[in-house]
Structures are given as structure tokens and as C-alpha cells.
Amino acid sequence: MQRSAWWFGLAAWWFGLVACFSILAEHCAVGQASEYRPPTENADSQGAAGDAHRKLRADRAGSRLRHVLRDQVNSGLVTIILGGLDSGDMSDATDLVTTLGGAHLRVLPVAGQGATKDVMDLLFARGIDVGIVHTDVLASLKRQAPFPGIDAFLQYVAKLYDEEIHILANSEIHSLQDLASKRVNFGTTESESFFTASTIFNVLGIGVDITTLPQPVALSKLRSGEIAALVYIVAKPARLFEAIRPEEGFHFLSITDHPSAPGALRESYGEATLSAADYPHLIEQGKSVATLSVGTVLAVYNWPSGTERYRNVAHFVETFFGRLAELRMSRHHPKWREVNIEASVPGWTRFAPASQWIKSAEGDSNKPTRMAGDPLATEGSTTSPAQVQSAGAGDLEPSSAERATKSVSIDFNGEPPLPPSTATGAQVNDQVSLNAGQRHALFREFLEYEKHQTQKAEHTPSQKEALFVEFQAYVKHILRQPDPALSGSKRRNFSAVATVR
């Protein structure tokens, strides 16, 4: 009995021990199962984290690049508003934009809506720095300013050129009075033409049926007889009228022939003429049409001094004055030769950097005569203040002390003036002069070069004056080039006799 009990106890102990091992093994298996992660799930998690990190780095790099590109695009950027799409052929404005642009100055043109709209954009629209504004618009702003103290924000750089008032009518209209109650196109509602035409016809008391068509459309309506005349304010010669044939019978009307025109309009408008030289198909040789003109002004927004926008506009002003001689050359619009930087705009304040530049030009009386528009000048460089003067004396740039005594004489038969035989060694300096045969030959060669560049076989007297300036630069360029025919002592002798006046 005791032996059976002993075996029974041993069996129970054995089964208990086996149960303990089983429980322990199961617990270990459960623990391992709870800590186990499939290899593929772990790799996907690490890959996703890596992708997120790489995307973050790419986004940061892209953001830095965008900031760099933004800074590059805006560095030296000046935005100029140039009037509406109906404000002329805009070749003069195109000249300004293309000539002033360079490595450190970018001029961005913006087509405005014209007249007062452009001034309001210059005053209030974000990003507009410069504008070309008509003087009658400025006079209107003085009379009815949109807010007090407008002249502290809207200032001018220089008075530019005048634009002529063209009134083109059919053969049945002989004077302005004949337009009473007739259909007359003033241009689109916000254009300079509409503003000026409305002012003039109101002052003269001539009531017309106003149409507001774009000028090319208006010319088509004039041809079809749907309107009696069109009014167009644009710098002569206007491209719009180039295709008109003499047999169409159109002609320009005189404004100043009206009895009250001179006295009523002289405060805001200047007197002007249209001639056969301007429109050979519309005006007979030897005759002219008396009209009026309105001035244009290069205006700027007066940004706070010390800001980046102020510095950019100041750089624009310096570049404009420095390259004005280049704008006066024959390849550009002839109106640029009318610019007088010393002329003031009554009632308005000149932009401080412009005043400083002009004062510097007036005070610099010790520099020798220099030739503006040197084609060898480096891109982005500007002419010194003493090198630019008022229009009317060609493009030679004498110092202030010399302006009263020196002038440019042009032989309009196609030959430049010959240098005086009394040239001395003190006059040589870095200037150029040639004997008669050399000068005539080079000028003829230059005319051929210019003809090839511009595809124009003939030049008007005003163009020849500008061509003479280009000829001087051309000669200067030739003398600096290696030329076997002018090598050694012969070249030195050729250069040593030179002086340009």
C-alpha cells in the first residue's frame, strides 16, 4: 500500500514537472511572438522616413533657389508705364526701354490705360516706378488733385519732347467749325488723345458727336465715310498715316486758325506745325499746317530715400541722362533730339537724384569736349554729367564753359564740316580729326554702313546732324582697330593730326 502511494506521488511529480516546462515554453513563445516584426514592414518604414527627409531637403533647396532667382529678377528692376495701347506707335518708348536696359538695370514696360489712369497707377499701383505723362494731365492734376500734397509723391525727372495734335478729316471738311455736330473720333475713352481732344473742343466750344474707337479702326471708318475726322495725339511723323494715299483726299485741319485758339489754349499747349517733310502724301511741298502740341514728362514715384526702390529709380535716372546722347542718334525716334534736360515743369518738383545730376553737370566746367554715345563704351556704363547738354547743338558734348562759344555746323549735302587747319597739339588729346580727303572718304563709307543698318537710302537734315555724331564715333572706332593699311608710323601719323569739333 505504501509502495503504491510512493509510485503515485512520483508520477504526479513527473507530470507536474512536464506541465511546468510546457507552460514555460509557451510563455517564451508568446514573448517572442509579441516582439517579432516582419522584415518587410520594418524596411518600408525606414524607406518612408528616408523619402520624407529627402523631400524636405529638396523643398528647402527649391525654396532657396526660388529666393535667389527672385532676387536676381528684381535686382535693379524698374517698372515703367507707357500709356495705353491706343497711345501711338510707341517707338519712342521702345527706344527708352531698349537703350537703358543693361546688366545692372532692367526696365520692365507696362501698357497702361492712358492719361489720368496712368498717373493714378503711378501713384497707387504696386510696383510702378516711372511713367511718361502729358503736361495737360499734370496741369489738370494741379487743379483737381486726388489728395493734398500730391507733388511730394509724384515728381519729374525731365521734360521730354512734344507730341503734335493731328486732326485728319475728309475732303468735305475745311475747318474745325465744319466739324460741328459731325462724328469725330477722339480715341479710346482713357487715352491721351481722348483727354486732350475733349479739352480742346470744350475750350473752343465746338460740339461734335464723339466716337471712341481705336485709332486704326477710326482710320478705316474715315475711309468708309462713317466718321468725318479723327483726333490723334502722337509724335510726328505718326506711323498710322504712312499708308494714306494722296488720292484719298484726306488732309489735316489747322487748330490755331480758330479765332479763340491761341489765347484759350496757350497755357497748356504749345504751337506746332505739320509739314510735307513729316507727311509727304498728305501735305503739299512748301506748305504747312498750324496745330498745337502737348509736352511729355518723364515722371517717377518718389519712393522713400534709402529704400531699394528709391535706389533703383535713382540708377534709372542716372542711366537715362548718361545715355541720352545715344537716344539722340539717328537709329532712334527723332523726337529724342528735342529733349532739354534743363527745362523745368512748372508747379512740380524734380526728383532729387535728377536735380543732383543736373547740378553736377552744370558745375563741371573743367572737362574737355567729349563725344557722347561712344560705341566702344562697356555695357552698363553711363556717360558723365558733363557729357550731356540740352538739345539743339547736335550730340557734341562740350563743357559748360565751351557751350556759349561752340556749335556744330553741318553740311547738308552729305559731307561733314572739315576741321580747321589751325589745330594745335593741345587740341589732339583723345579726339579725332582727319584731313579733307580722309574725312570725306570715311564719311561716305559710314553712310554706306548706316544705310545697310537702317535700310534707308536718304536722310533728312535732322537725321544728318545725328549721323555726323555717329560718324565721329565711327572714325574713333576705326582708328582703334588694327589695320594693315594704317600700321606702324603711318598709323601714328594718321592719328596724331586729329581733332574733332
Secondary structure, 3 states (H helix, E strand, C coil): CHHHHHHHHHHHHHHHHHHHHHHHHHHHHHHHHHHCCCHHHHHHHHHHHHHHHHHHHHHHHHHHHHHHHHHHHHCCEEEEECCCCCCCCCHHHHHHHHHHCCCCCEEEEECCCCHHHHHHHHHHCCCCCEEEEEHHHHHHHHHCCCCCCHHHCEEEEEEEEEEEEEEEECCCCCCHHHHCCCEEECCCCCCHHHHHHHHHHHHHCCCCEEECCCHHHHHHHHHHCCCCEEEEEECCCCHHHCCCCHHHCCEECCCCCCCCHHHHHCCCCEEEEEECCCCCCCCCCCCEEEEEEEEEEEEEECCCCCCHHHHHHHHHHHHHHHCHHHHCCCCCCHHHHHCCCCCCCCCCCECHHHHHHHHHHHHCCCCCCEECCCCCCCCCCCCCHHHCCCCCCCCEECCHHHHCCCCCCCCCCCCCCCCCCCCCHHHCCCCCCCCHHHHHHHHHHHHHHHHHHHCCCCCCHHHHHHHHHHHHHHHHHHHHCCCHHHCHHHHHHHHHCCCCC
